[in-house]
Amino acid sequence: MRSIAECPFGPWPASQSLPALSPRKPWLAHPSGNPVPTGIGVPLPTSKENVLNLSNVPRAELVRELLAPVGCDTAPAIPRVGDSEADYALVEDNKGALKYKLAVARELLMRNLHAQLCSGPVMHSPDAMRDWLRLRCAHLEHEVFMVLYLTVQNQLIEAQELFRGTLTQTSVYPRELVRGALARNAAAVVIAHNHPSGSAQPSRADEHLTQTLKAALALVDVRVLDHMIVAGTEVLSFAERGLL
């Protein structure tokens, strides 16, 4: 389990040019353990679950990859609306490269949202929290249970994927959640999980779990501020629905 990447993303200073970072480093690895050649043009794995791990890649390198030409360093730019039909073959021939660019853009956006969440009380940035959760788990084909640990001032300490399940369920153990909150000296938490089925409506089991976790955390003076369910582009809030 890893915490949110801690490198904020902001505009690159206009007075500075992008640093020359060459050669590109082997950020990726094949499931066999062997390095995979990197750079624009590296295809993403076909499974939605095998998302590239770009969390440790320096921000400057991500920006460089995002701005690099598609396919290879000498490839033409991405075709624009109005270009000839033949030009669109470039997109068809570089699907892997475009998927890689999207993964890079996703990582930069997650870092930007993380910076927003860290800039003040988390509950003051509900849109950033929803967007971060969408990017983090809406695409997954299995359920995950996420925890955002907060300070007394509701500022983010850490976000953690605490449990991972199957397509339709996740086993959640209150003891582990309590242990995680105490280890981080958290005063409150926001919990969340995804519904790969595409429906954000909470089940009876979801409602029962929420009350069980609230009761367990209350014994150590940790509040549950919200429970959010992510399904596609929809994020349902228990607090807004009056289900807490």
C-alpha positions in Angstrom: 0.0 0.0 0.0 1.3 3.4 -0.8 0.3 6.9 0.2 -0.6 9.7 -2.3 2.4 11.0 -4.1 3.7 14.1 -2.3 5.0 16.2 -5.2 2.6 19.0 -6.0 2.0 20.0 -9.6 1.8 23.7 -10.6 2.6 25.8 -13.6 6.2 25.6 -14.9 7.9 29.1 -14.5 7.8 30.9 -17.8 11.3 32.1 -17.3 12.7 28.5 -17.2 13.0 26.0 -20.0 12.4 22.3 -19.4 15.6 20.6 -18.3 17.3 18.3 -20.7 16.7 14.8 -19.2 18.4 12.2 -21.3 18.4 9.3 -21.7 15.0 8.4 -20.4 15.0 6.2 -17.4 13.4 2.8 -17.2 10.5 3.7 -15.0 8.5 0.7 -16.1 9.0 -3.0 -15.6 7.5 -6.0 -17.4 5.6 -8.5 -15.2 8.6 -10.9 -15.8 10.8 -8.4 -13.9 12.8 -7.3 -17.0 13.0 -3.6 -17.8 10.8 -2.3 -20.5 12.1 0.3 -23.0 10.6 3.6 -21.9 9.6 6.8 -23.6 6.5 7.9 -25.5 5.4 4.9 -27.4 5.5 2.5 -24.5 2.0 0.8 -24.5 0.0 0.5 -21.4 -0.8 -3.1 -20.2 -4.2 -4.2 -21.6 -5.7 -4.8 -18.2 -7.3 -1.8 -16.5 -5.8 -3.0 -13.2 -2.2 -2.8 -14.5 -1.9 0.9 -14.4 1.7 2.3 -14.9 3.3 3.2 -11.6 4.5 6.8 -12.2 4.3 7.9 -8.6 8.1 8.1 -8.1 8.9 9.7 -11.5 10.1 13.3 -11.0 7.7 16.0 -12.0 10.0 17.5 -14.6 10.4 14.1 -16.3 6.6 13.7 -16.4 6.2 17.2 -18.0 8.9 16.3 -20.5 7.2 13.1 -21.4 3.8 14.8 -21.8 5.2 17.4 -24.1 7.3 15.0 -26.2 6.1 14.1 -29.8 3.9 11.1 -30.2 5.5 7.8 -31.2 9.1 8.9 -31.1 11.2 12.0 -30.9 10.9 12.6 -34.6 7.2 11.8 -35.0 4.8 14.5 -36.2 2.5 16.2 -33.8 -0.9 14.8 -32.9 -3.4 15.5 -35.8 -5.9 18.3 -35.2 -9.5 18.5 -36.2 -9.6 19.4 -39.9 -6.4 17.5 -40.9 -6.7 14.9 -43.7 -8.0 11.4 -43.1 -4.5 10.0 -43.7 -3.1 12.0 -40.8 -5.5 10.3 -38.4 -3.7 7.0 -39.2 -0.9 8.4 -36.9 -3.3 8.2 -34.0 -4.3 4.6 -34.9 -0.6 3.6 -35.2 0.3 5.2 -31.9 -2.4 4.0 -29.5 0.1 2.8 -27.0 1.9 6.1 -27.0 -1.4 8.0 -26.5 -2.4 5.8 -23.6 1.0 6.4 -22.1 0.5 10.2 -22.4 -2.9 9.8 -20.7 -1.2 7.9 -17.8 1.3 10.7 -17.5 -1.4 13.4 -17.5 -3.4 11.4 -14.9 -0.4 11.3 -12.6 0.2 15.0 -12.9 -3.4 15.7 -12.3 -3.5 13.5 -9.2 -0.5 15.4 -7.8 -2.2 18.7 -8.5 -5.4 17.5 -6.6 -3.2 16.2 -3.8 -1.7 19.6 -3.4 -5.2 21.1 -3.2 -6.2 18.6 -0.5 -3.1 19.5 1.5 -3.6 23.3 1.2 -6.3 23.4 3.9 -9.1 21.4 5.6 -10.0 18.5 3.3 -13.7 19.1 3.7 -13.2 22.6 2.3 -12.1 21.0 -1.0 -14.9 18.5 -1.7 -14.6 18.8 -5.5 -10.8 18.0 -5.3 -11.5 15.1 -3.0 -14.1 13.7 -5.4 -11.9 14.2 -8.4 -9.0 12.5 -6.7 -11.1 9.5 -5.7 -12.4 9.2 -9.3 -8.8 9.1 -10.6 -7.7 6.8 -7.9 -10.3 4.0 -8.1 -13.1 4.6 -10.6 -11.3 2.7 -13.4 -10.6 -0.4 -11.2 -12.3 -3.7 -11.9 -12.1 -4.8 -8.3 -13.2 -3.1 -5.1 -10.8 -1.1 -2.9 -11.3 0.5 0.5 -9.6 3.8 0.9 -9.0 5.9 4.0 -8.0 9.6 4.2 -6.5 10.2 7.7 -7.1 13.8 8.9 -5.7 16.0 11.7 -7.8 17.9 14.3 -8.0 20.7 11.7 -9.2 18.2 9.1 -6.0 18.5 7.1 -4.8 15.5 5.2 -2.1 13.3 6.9 -2.1 10.4 4.4 -4.4 8.6 2.1 -4.2 4.8 2.1 -5.7 1.8 0.2 -6.4 -0.3 3.3 -8.2 -3.2 1.7 -8.6 -4.8 -1.7 -11.4 -7.1 -2.7 -13.1 -8.7 -5.7 -15.5 -7.4 -8.3 -18.4 -7.2 -5.9 -17.1 -7.1 -2.3 -14.2 -6.2 0.0 -13.6 -7.5 3.5 -13.1 -4.6 5.8 -11.7 -5.2 9.3 -12.5 -2.4 11.9 -9.4 -3.3 13.9 -7.1 -2.4 11.0 -8.8 0.9 10.5 -8.5 1.8 14.1 -4.8 0.7 14.1 -4.1 2.9 11.1 -5.8 5.9 12.7 -3.9 5.6 15.9 -0.6 5.0 14.2 -1.0 8.3 12.4 -2.5 10.2 15.4 -5.5 11.0 13.2 -8.5 12.8 14.7 -10.9 12.0 11.9 -11.1 10.0 8.7 -12.9 10.0 5.4 -13.5 6.5 4.1 -14.3 5.5 0.5 -14.7 2.5 -1.7 -15.6 1.9 -5.3 -18.4 0.0 -7.0 -17.0 -1.5 -10.3 -20.6 -2.4 -11.2 -21.2 1.3 -12.1 -23.9 2.0 -9.5 -23.1 4.3 -6.7 -26.1 3.5 -4.6 -25.1 2.2 -1.2 -26.2 -1.3 -0.2 -27.5 -2.4 3.2 -24.1 -3.9 3.8 -22.5 -0.5 3.0 -24.7 1.3 5.5 -24.1 -1.4 8.2 -20.4 -1.2 7.7 -20.4 2.6 8.0 -22.1 2.4 11.4 -19.8 -0.4 12.6 -16.7 1.6 11.7 -18.1 4.7 13.3 -18.7 2.9 16.5 -15.2 1.3 16.5 -13.5 4.6 15.8 -15.6 6.5 18.4 -14.0 4.3 21.1 -10.7 6.0 20.4 -12.1 9.5 19.7 -11.7 9.4 15.9 -14.6 10.8 13.9 -15.9 9.5 10.5 -16.6 12.6 8.5 -17.9 10.9 5.4 -18.1 7.6 3.5 -17.9 8.0 -0.3 -18.8 5.5 -3.0 -17.1 5.9 -6.4 -18.8 4.5 -9.4 -17.7 5.7 -12.8 -18.0 9.5 -12.8 -20.4 9.5 -9.9 -19.3 9.9 -6.3 -22.0 9.5 -3.6 -21.5 11.1 -0.2 -23.1 9.4 2.9 -22.9 12.8 4.7 -24.8 14.6 2.0 -27.4 11.8 2.0 -27.8 11.9 5.8 -26.6 8.3 6.1 -24.0 9.0 8.7 
